[in-house]
Amino acid sequence: MSINVLQANNQARQLREQAAALRGIQSTLALHQRNLNVHWRGEEMIPTNEAIEQKLKNLASVASELDSISNDIVKVAEACQ
């Protein structure tokens, strides 16, 4: 079975684009969190911030994993040339 290197590189690029999009979402969510904390003071912000922080970590983790998979795809495609 042969690997289409061009197709593999395109798929890797798409994964990197998705990772970048997730990082953009992460940045936007962090901005909204900061705005909330400036304008809303209350006990309910403690669990709200904890939930947002967990989502920010999840987004970063998934983006990192997509980058890792993308790199693996490129390495395997190059090794199979």
N, C-alpha and C positions, 0 to 999 in steps of 0.2 A: 504494500500500500504506500503510495507516495503522498507527500504533503504539498499542497499548493502554497508556496511561500508567499506569493502576493496576497492570496486570500487570508492566510494566517496573519500577515502584517496588517491587513485591513481590519481584521477582527481585533487584533491587539490595539490598534489605534482607536477603534470604537470603545473598547473597554477603558482606555485612558481618558477618552472624552466623557464617558459616563462618570468616571472617578472625579474629573474636574467639575462636572455638573453637581455631584454630591458635595464637593467642597464649597461650591457657590451657595448651595442650599444651607450648608452648615454655617457659612458666614452670615447669610441673611437671618437665620434663626438666632444666632448669637447677637446680632444687631437688635432684633425684636426683644430678646431677653434683656439687653441693656436698657432699651426704652421702657420696658415694663418696670424694671427696677427703679428707674428714675421717677416714673409717674404713678407708681402704685406701691404703697407701703401697707403691708398687712400680713397677718399670720399665714394666710393662704399662699403667700409668695415663697415660703420655705419649701413646701412640697412641689410647687410649680417650678421653682428653680432646680430642684433635684431632678424632676422629670425632664426638664429641658437639657440639663447637663448630661443626663443619660442618653438622650437622643443625639446630642452633639458628639458624644463618644462613639455611639453606634455609627453615625455617619462617617466619622473619621476612620473607624475600623473597616467599614465596607469599602470606602475609597482606597484605603491602603491595600486591602485584599485584591481589589480589581487591578491596581497597579502591579501587584505581585504576579497575578495570573497573566496579565498582559506581558510582563517580562518573560515569564516561563514559556508562553506561546512563541515569542520571538526566538528565544534560545533553542527550543525544540525544532522550530522551522529551519533555523540556520544550520543546526546539526544534521538535519535530514537532507540537506541539499546535495 
